[in-house]
Amino acid sequence: DRKAIDEAFTFIWEHIQTEQPGPSRVDAIHLAHAFVLQIPLVSDDRDLLEVAKTFDIQAMKSLDLLRLMVDC
């Protein structure tokens, strides 16, 4: 998985730098992990959520996660 995460990071980071500036390098690392491991990402950062949407990474705001936990 490490190699796939590194490749995804490179692709996502290049996209951030050229198309959707805002998210940090650390944000790109988190997005790459979520993409490769197919796990949801929780953030209230609007820019990060937009990049997640671009790459079809499941992402939600913290209030959405709280609602999910209450419902369960």
TIZAFI-321001 format. One record per residue (C-alpha): residue in three letters; x, y, z. Coordinates in steps of 0.1 Angstrom, whole numbers, padded with zeros to 4 digits, always signed. Example, Ala and Ser with C-alpha at 12.3 -4.5 7.8 and 13.67 -1.06 7.14 Angstrom:
REM residues 2
ALA+0123-0045+0078/SER+0137-0011+0071/
//
This chain:
REM residues 72
ASP+0000+0000+0000/ARG+0029+0024+0007/LYS+0039+0026-0030/ALA+0002+0032-0041/ILE-0001+0059-0014/ASP+0030+0076-0026/GLU+0018+0075-0062/ALA-0016+0088-0052/PHE+0000+0116-0031/THR+0021+0127-0061/PHE-0009+0129-0084/ILE-0031+0147-0057/TRP-0003+0171-0048/GLU+0003+0181-0084/HIS-0034+0187-0088/ILE-0036+0209-0057/GLN-0006+0229-0069/THR-0020+0235-0103/GLU-0058+0233-0101/GLN-0071+0237-0066/PRO-0046+0256-0044/GLY-0055+0257-0007/PRO-0049+0223+0009/SER-0015+0217+0025/ARG+0010+0190+0018/VAL-0003+0172+0049/ASP-0038+0174+0036/ALA-0026+0158+0004/ILE-0011+0130+0024/HIS-0044+0124+0042/LEU-0063+0124+0009/ALA-0039+0099-0006/HIS-0043+0075+0024/ALA-0081+0078+0022/PHE-0080+0072-0016/VAL-0058+0041-0015/LEU-0073+0026+0017/GLN-0108+0035+0007/ILE-0116+0050+0041/PRO-0137+0081+0047/LEU-0120+0114+0055/VAL-0134+0138+0081/SER-0126+0175+0078/ASP-0142+0209+0080/ASP-0117+0224+0056/ARG-0137+0235+0025/ASP-0107+0233+0002/LEU-0098+0198+0013/LEU-0134+0186+0008/GLU-0134+0201-0027/VAL-0103+0181-0036/ALA-0118+0150-0021/LYS-0148+0155-0043/THR-0126+0159-0074/PHE-0110+0125-0067/ASP-0142+0107-0056/ILE-0128+0103-0021/GLN-0155+0098+0005/ALA-0153+0128+0028/MET-0176+0143+0054/LYS-0178+0172+0078/SER-0174+0166+0115/LEU-0211+0174+0121/ASP-0220+0147+0095/LEU-0199+0122+0114/LEU-0215+0131+0147/ARG-0250+0127+0131/LEU-0239+0093+0118/MET-0227+0082+0153/VAL-0259+0094+0169/ASP-0280+0075+0143/CYS-0260+0043+0149/
//
